[in-house]
Amino acid sequence: MSNALVWLRRDLRDDDHAALYHALKRHTQVYVAFIFDTDILDALSDKQDRRVEFIWESVRQLQQSLQAQGGDLIILHGRATVEIPRLADALKVTDVYANKDYEPVAIARDEAVAATLSQQSRQLHLFKDQVLFEQSEVMTQAGKPYGVFTPYKNAHLAKLNTYYLKAYPVKKYSHHLASVAPEPMPTLEDMGFQRTNLAEMRLPTGMVGAQQLFADFLHRIDHYHDARNFPAIKGVSYLSVHLRFGTISIRQLAHAAWQLTQAGNEGAVIWLNELIWRDFYFQVLFHRPDLQQGRAYKPEYDALPFPNNEAWFSAWCEGRTGFPIVDAAMRQLNQTGYMHNRLRMVVASFLVKDLLIDWRWGERYFAEKLIDFDFAANNGGWQWAASTGCDAQPYFRIFNPQSQSEKFDAQGKFIRKYVPELTALSDQQIHAPWAEKFSKKGLFDKGLPLDYPPPVVDHAQQREQALHLYKNNVK
């Protein structure tokens, strides 16, 4: 007869959950807790943070689900390094269970908790849950971590089978869930936060929302490979925030994709590759924890002398660069906390190679704004765009924002949604309203809509500047 505590972090669900499964299977009474960690929350400058509200809604839903099964969710607000050992002692549990987190800061937190628990003669058990393959499970034949995606993907797929995709049968042991005396859940306001526009965005939250989105995506997955690059259409899964906070299991998603891949579904092949990219960036971070200190993956690119024009950076942040596709993407981010993946590449390339601003500035801005922010993927994506990372595009490959716009938003539907001052422009004009050939159409002053800014830079000139900066300053 023994009691245990399951500590939830970025795994806000009660099914196919490694730590919860192992605790319920091994112990007769299992408590479940979530800590709104002030070490994380106090560092957030914006007190209308969509991530906090998404977590709050998902935690509330999870608590209701556990209560319906005869258990409960203990919800606390404080420092996790203090609250977890204190709670473990108060509940008289013998063991604490949690799923692994691979960011260096989180690893340090878990080590601190484990040390305090050990002083109490308790043990912290950690399990792989948020990835298919972790740490050093997929390595080169020489026993080194991969630095290029395609061979990593091939090795990953060669190893992937139903064993790694099998769900943890949590419900089989749910009768071991422990109930607790009811305590009110801290409100957002209690924690110093305010409501955002999350409800207006109609973003489904929690486990139920994740399953709704996944079911919808499975009806569209056949066309994923064709539709995923076009921000004006419903082409992607919209599950990134749910993967980030674990309201859905990576095994459930990958298993569905893997089965469809076996049947030759081209959309599923590409989507499974995207899930593997996620694993890839996690293993890169695990082997290169210095990335969290702002280091370039390739040391020779660590100190490129970017001019870092602050006015241009502000224009980029606010969506007023004069490049419609860039401005539409940045306004989408600012208004919703989300940005389409194709546009993340476009705006990142534009910031670094058109505006010549250090990629770390953009990485930090995304970290503040993205509702699905995940350090490993965010850092990997920015270093890819900046040509400083693993398997990055070469520095001489520079996106042309106008041609990207014409290719992936040909009719300007996405631009018109977020840059309404350009609504009256034709499908040809909207990608480059500054172009001389449009200056006599009667809608413009010197070729520009009166309430839309001129381009902050000339792309062709900046391209040459970027090539010079990289070519002449690599160590």
N, C-alpha and C positions, 0 to 999 in steps of 0.2 A: 504494500500500500504506500504510494508515494505521490507527491504533488509536484507539478511543474508549471513554469510560466513561459508562455510564448510571447516574444517581443516582436511586434510588427513594425516594419519601417517602410520599405518601398514594395510591399507585397500585400496590398489591401483587399484581400479576398479570403474566403473560407473554404475553397475547394482547390484541388490540385496544388497543394501548398506543402512544400517539403518539410519545413520546420514544424508546422502544425500537425502534419501526418505523423512524424516521428515522435513527437511529444504525446499525442493521443494514443499511439500504439504502445508506448512504453510505460505510461503512467495512468493511474486510476482517476486522477482529478487534475484537469489542466485549465489554468487561468490564461486569459489572453489580454494583452495590453498594447496600447499605442500611446506614445508620448509626443505631444507637440513640443518639439525640442527647441528650447530657447537659444541654444547655441547656434541653431540654424535660423530661427525666426528673427532674432534680434539683429542679424546681419542684413536683413532685407530692408532697404531704405523706403520702398514704396509700400505703404500700408494698405493699398488696394491691390493686392497681389492675387492674380487669378489662380495661381498654383495653390496658395493657402486655402482659398475657397473651394477649389476642386478637391483637395485632400479632406477638408472639413465635411463636405457633402458625402464623399466616399466613405469616410470613417463612420458617419452617422448611419449610412445604409448598411455597412458591415455590422455595426452594433445591433441593429434591428434583426439582421439575419441570424446572428449568433444567439440572440435572445429567443428567437423562434425555435431554436434547436435545444433550448434548455440551458444555454450558456450565457455569456455576456462578454462585453468588451470594456475593460477598464481604460478610461481615457484621462490622461494627466497632462498638465502644462508645466514644464520645468526643464531642467537639464537632464537629459537621458542618462548621462554618466552618474548622476546622483539618484534619480528616481527609480531606475531599474534595480540597483542593489537594495535600495530602501524598500521597494515593493516586494522584492524576493524575500527579504527578511520578514516583512509584515505578514506575508502569506505563508511563511514557513515552507517554501518549496525547496526541493533538493537540487533542481536543475533549471536552467534557463535556456530556451531554444530560440534561435533566430536564423534568418537566411543571410547569406554572405552579401556584403556590399564591397565593391572593388575599388572605390575611390580612396586615395591615400588618407584623406581626413577621416573618412568613415572607418577605415581599418584601424587608425589610431584610437578612435572613439571606442571601438569594440575591444581593443586590447586593454584600454583603461577599465572598461566595465568588467572584462574577464578577470583582471587583476584584483579588483575590489571584491568580486564574487568569490574568488579563490581564498581571500582572507576570511570570508564567511564560511569556508568549507563547502562552497557551491561551485558548479561548473557551468560555463557558457558553451553550448554546442552550436556550431555554425554549419549550414548546409548550402549546397549549390541549388539555386532556384531561379534566378532571373536570367540565366543564360542556358544555352544547350551544352556548350563546352566552355570551361573556365580555365583561367590561369595558364597552366602548361599542358592541358589535355590534348591540344593540337599543336605539334611542334614539327620542325623540319627533321629530315633524317639525321642531321647533325646535332639534333637536340636543342636547337635554338628557336626563338620565337620568329614567326613570319613577319616580314616587313612589307610584303607585297600581297595584295588581296587575292588575286586569281589562284596562285598555288595554295594559299590558305583555304580558299573556298573549296578547291578540289580535294584537299585533304579532309576538310570538314565533312563534305558530302560523302567521301569514301568511308568515313567512320560512322556517319549518321545512320541509325536504324531504329526499329520500334522500341528497343530498350531505352534509348535516350528520349524518346517521345512519349513514353507511357505516363499517364496521369497518376498522381498520388491519390489513392482512394480515401480521402479524409472522412467523408460521410460515414464510412463503415465503422469508424470509431468515435463518432460525434457524441455518443452517450457519455463519454468521459469528460465532456466540457463542464467546467465548474461555473456555477452562478455566483453572483456577488450582490451585496446590498446595493440597491439602485442609487446612483450618484448623478447629478445633472452634468451633462456634457458642457465643457466650457464653450461659450459663444465666440464668434470671431471678435466681437467687441471686447470680450473679457481678455482676449490675447492681444489687443491693441490693433486689430485689423478691421477693415470695413468691407462691405459687399462690393462686388465689381459688376461688370456687365455680363457675367457668366450665364445668367438665366436668359438674358436677351439673345445671347449667341446660340441658345438651344443646344449646347454641348452636353450630351448625355454623360452623367457621372456615375461612378461606382461600378460594381460588378454587373448590375442590370444594364447600365448604359453601355458597358464594354461588349456585352453579349449582343445587344441590339445592333451596334455598329458592325460587329463581326458578321452577324447573320446577313446584314445588308451588303457587306463587301463580298461575301461568297457568291451573291447573285451577279456581281460585276467583275469578279476576278478573271474571267475569261478574256477580258479586254484590258487588263491592267497594263500589259506591256505596251499597248498602243496609247492608252489614255493617261498614264501617270505623269507625263510631262506637260500637260496642258492645264494651267491653273483655273481656267474659266469653266471647266467641266468636272464632274464628280468622278475622278479617276483613281484616287488613292484610297487607302483604308481608313484614314483618320483615327487610327488606333495608337499613334505614337505616345500620346499622353497617358493612355491606359497601360501601355507597356512600361512607361516611366514609373508609374506608381503602383504597378502590379495588380491592377483591378482585373486583369486577365492574365492567364498563364502563357508564357512563351511556348510551352510544350503544346498547348491546344492549338495555337496558331501554326506552329511549324509542322505539327502532325497533319493538319488539314492541307497545308501547302505541299507537304511531302507526298501525301497520297495522290493529290491531283497531278503532281509532277510525274509520278509513276505512270499516270494515265496519259501523259503527253500534253498536259495543259500548259500552254506557253506563258500565260499570265502568271500562273502559279510558280513556274520556274523562276521568273524574274522577281516575284515577291519573296520567294524563299531566299534568293540571293540577297535581298535587302535585309532580311532577318539575320543572315550570316554576316553581313557588314557590321551589324550591331555587336555580335560576338567578337568580331575581328577587332573593333575599336576597344572593347573591354580588355582583351588580352594584350593589346598594345599598351594600354594604360597600366595594367598590372606589372608589365615588365619595364615600363618607363614612368615610374611615379613622379619623376622630375618634370613631366609635362604639366603637372598641376601647379608648378612654380613659374609657369610662363616660358619654359624652354622650348625651342624649336626641336622637332624630332631629328632633323638634320642639323648638326652643330654648325656647319658652315654657313647656315642661313640665320644664325641666332641673333646677329647684330646688324641687320641691314639698316642703313641710314635713311629711314623713311622721313620725308619732310614733315608729315603730320600737321597739315593745315587744319586748325581747329574750326574755322568757319565752314570749311568743306565737310568736316565730320558732322557738324551740327546739321547742315543741309541734308546729309545722308540720313542721319537719325530721324529727322522730321519729315522726310519724304518731299523735299523741295530742291532736288538736284537739277531739275529740268529734263531729266531722262524719264519718260512716263512709266516704263516698266519697272524701273528701280523705285520710283516714288510710290507707285501702286503697291509694290511688295512691302516697302517699309511702313506704309500706312496700314496695310493689312496686319502687320506685326503689332503696331502700336494700338490698333483698335480692337484686336482679337486675341493677341498673344500667340497667334499661329502664323506660320508662313509656309507656303507650298515649297516642297523640296527643290524643284527646279529653280525657283526664284531665290532660294537660299544660296545656291551656287552663283547665280547671276549677281546678286547684290554683294556677295563676298568678293568676287572677282573685281567688281566695280570699285569697291572701297580700296582694295589693295593695289590694283594695277591701273586704275584710272585716276583715283584720288591720291594714290601713293601714301596711304595711311596704314600704319602697322596693324597687322591682322589681329593682334591682341586687343586692340580697341574694339573691333567689331565682335570678337569673341565675348568680351565682357558685356557689350550691349545686348547681345543675344541671351547671355546668361541672366540678365535682368528681366528680359521681356518674354522669352519663350515659355509657354505653359508646359511644353514637353521637354524643357531643358534637361539635358543629361550631359555631364561633363565630358565623358569619353567620346560620344558622338559629336558633340559640339566642337570640341577641340580637334577631333579628326577631320571634320568637315572644313573648318577654317584653315587648318594647315594644308589640307588638300588644295583648296582654292588659292592659297598663298604660295604653293609650290615648296613649302618648307617641311612637309610631313611625309609619312610613309605612303608609298604608292601614289604620290601626288602628281598632278598634271605638271609637265615641265614648265619652267617659268615663262617660256616664250609662247605658250598657249594662253591667249587672253580673250575672254568673251567680249564680243561686240554687243553692247546692250540693245542697239537698234535691231540687229539681225536676230538676236534671241527673241526680242519682242515680236518681230514679224513672223518668226517661225512658230512660236508657242502660244501666241495670243493674236493670231492673224486678224481677227475681226475686232480686236480691242475690247472685248467684253470684260475682261478682268480689269483692264486699265480704267474703263468707264465706271466700274463699280467703286473704285477707291480714289480715282482722280476725276470727280464729276465735272470739274471746270473744263475738261476736254471732251465732254459728251457730244458736242455739236460737230466735232471733227469727223472727217471721213475715215474709213478703215485704213486708207493709205496715209493720211496726215497724222494720225494719232500716235504713230510710233516715233515720229521725228517732226514735231510741229514747228521746230525752228528752221527746217530745211528751206532753202531759198526758193525752191520750185513751188512752195505753197504760199508765198508772200503776197500774191495778188488775188487771193480768194475772197477778200472782203471781210474775213473773220478775225484778222490779225493786225497787230501793230508791229511792223518790221518782221513779219513772219511768225509772230507769237500771239497766243491768246492773251488778252490784257491782264488776266488774273493768274497766269501761270508763269513761273520764273524761267529765264533763259538758262541754257546749260551752264553748269558751273565750270566745266572744262571742255576741251575739244578732245574727243576720243582718240583720234589719230595721233595727235601730238603727245598725249599722255601715254599712249602705247609705246612710243619711242622712248619716252622718259623711263618707263618701267623696265624696258629691255636694257637700257643703259644702267639703271640702278642695280639690277640683278647681275648683269654680265660683269660689272666692274667692281663689285663689292662682296662677292662670295669669297670667303676665306679659303 
